[in-house]
Amino acid sequence: MTSPPLLGEADVARAIGERNIAAEIVHPGEKTPTVEAAAVALHVGTAQIVKSLVFLVDGVPHLVITNGTGRVDARALAAALGAGKARLARLEEASALTGYAVGGMPPFGHRRPLPVLLEAAVLEQPVVYAGGGSDGAMLRISPRELLRATAARLVSLAPPDPGDR
């Protein structure tokens, strides 16, 4: 059995229009497969780049949106959801669940709707850039609109600070 073709930029644009989301797809003119590459191409800090990560929480997929180079603590994620175990989905799992390639995955418009958790620190930015459906497109959106568009639950999932022990 073959997998359906991956979704792309046109699918993100369709989701924006169908759901009346105040966002736009921008083309920085360079490939943006990583947070660092996207920040350089867009002339912004890495905190303004958000990444959409698929986690399996007790086997149930969830989308976690976090700032740039921030890390998600899988134990904190499991605890926030009252679950026993959470792990980052493998690349092929994430693509199969969302329909998008990792590196261009948007925060919405997925093949299969997923519960969304938004790292609270994302709201500290005036505007953020997320995957736009390909590694050459980015989605420009305000954090509040991102919260609304994804119906996300706000969470704090950063690893504990070693100085807090």
C-alpha positions in Angstrom: 0.0 0.0 0.0 1.4 3.4 -1.0 1.2 6.5 1.2 -0.8 9.4 -0.1 1.3 12.3 -1.5 2.5 14.8 1.0 0.6 18.1 1.5 2.3 21.4 0.7 2.1 25.1 0.6 -1.2 25.2 -1.3 -2.8 23.1 1.4 -1.7 25.6 4.1 -3.1 28.5 2.0 -6.4 26.6 1.6 -6.6 26.1 5.4 -5.9 29.8 6.0 -8.7 30.8 3.7 -11.2 28.1 4.7 -10.7 28.9 8.4 -10.4 32.6 8.1 -7.0 32.7 9.8 -5.2 36.0 10.0 -1.9 34.7 8.6 0.2 34.9 5.5 2.6 32.6 3.7 6.0 34.4 3.1 8.9 33.3 0.9 12.2 34.4 2.3 14.0 33.4 -0.9 16.1 30.7 0.8 15.4 27.2 2.0 14.3 27.2 5.7 14.5 23.5 6.9 15.8 24.5 10.3 15.1 27.1 13.0 18.5 28.7 12.5 18.2 28.8 8.7 14.7 30.3 8.9 15.8 33.0 11.4 18.7 34.0 9.2 16.5 34.1 6.0 13.8 36.1 7.8 16.2 38.4 9.7 14.6 37.6 13.0 15.7 35.9 16.3 15.3 32.2 16.7 12.6 32.8 19.4 10.4 34.2 16.6 10.6 30.9 14.7 8.2 28.3 16.0 8.4 24.6 15.4 5.6 22.1 15.2 6.6 18.8 16.8 4.5 15.6 16.8 4.7 13.7 20.1 3.1 10.4 20.9 1.6 10.6 24.4 0.7 7.1 25.6 0.5 6.3 21.9 -1.8 9.2 21.1 -0.4 11.9 18.7 -0.3 15.5 19.8 1.2 18.5 18.2 3.4 20.7 20.3 4.3 24.2 19.2 7.4 25.8 20.8 9.9 28.6 20.2 12.9 28.1 17.9 15.6 26.3 19.7 13.6 25.6 22.8 13.4 22.0 23.9 10.3 20.1 25.0 10.7 17.9 28.0 8.9 14.6 27.3 8.3 14.0 31.0 6.8 17.4 31.4 4.5 16.8 28.4 3.4 13.4 29.8 2.8 15.0 33.2 0.8 18.0 31.7 -1.5 15.5 30.0 -1.8 13.1 33.0 -0.1 10.4 30.8 2.5 7.8 31.6 4.9 8.3 28.6 5.6 10.7 25.8 8.1 10.5 23.0 8.9 12.6 19.9 7.4 10.9 16.8 9.9 9.6 14.2 10.1 11.6 11.0 8.0 9.1 9.0 5.4 9.0 11.8 5.1 12.7 11.9 4.7 13.0 8.2 2.1 10.2 8.0 0.0 11.8 10.8 0.1 15.4 9.5 0.6 14.9 5.8 3.6 17.3 5.8 7.3 16.8 5.6 9.3 17.7 8.7 11.1 21.0 8.1 8.0 22.6 6.5 5.3 21.3 8.8 2.7 24.0 9.6 0.8 24.3 12.9 -2.6 23.6 11.3 -4.2 22.2 8.2 -3.0 18.7 8.8 -4.4 15.6 7.1 -5.6 14.4 10.5 -6.5 17.0 13.2 -4.3 16.6 16.3 -4.7 18.0 19.8 -2.4 21.0 20.0 -0.3 22.3 22.9 1.3 25.7 22.7 4.4 26.5 24.8 3.4 29.7 26.8 6.7 31.4 25.9 5.5 31.7 22.3 3.0 34.4 23.4 5.9 36.6 24.4 6.7 37.3 20.7 4.9 40.0 18.7 4.8 37.8 15.6 6.1 34.3 14.9 7.0 32.3 11.8 6.0 28.7 11.5 6.4 26.1 8.7 4.5 27.0 5.6 4.1 23.6 4.0 7.6 23.4 2.4 11.1 24.3 3.2 10.9 27.4 1.1 7.7 28.9 2.7 7.0 30.2 6.2 3.7 31.1 7.9 3.7 34.6 9.4 1.1 34.8 12.3 0.6 36.5 15.6 0.9 34.2 18.6 -2.6 35.0 19.7 -4.0 34.1 16.3 -1.9 30.9 16.4 -3.5 30.1 19.7 -7.0 30.8 18.3 -6.4 29.0 15.0 -5.1 25.8 16.6 -7.5 25.8 19.6 -4.3 25.0 21.6 -3.9 24.4 25.2 -1.2 26.6 26.8 1.5 24.7 28.6 5.0 25.1 29.9 7.1 22.2 28.7 10.7 23.4 28.9 13.2 21.1 30.6 13.9 22.1 34.2 16.7 24.6 34.7 19.7 22.8 36.2 20.1 25.7 38.6 16.7 24.9 40.1 17.8 21.8 41.9 
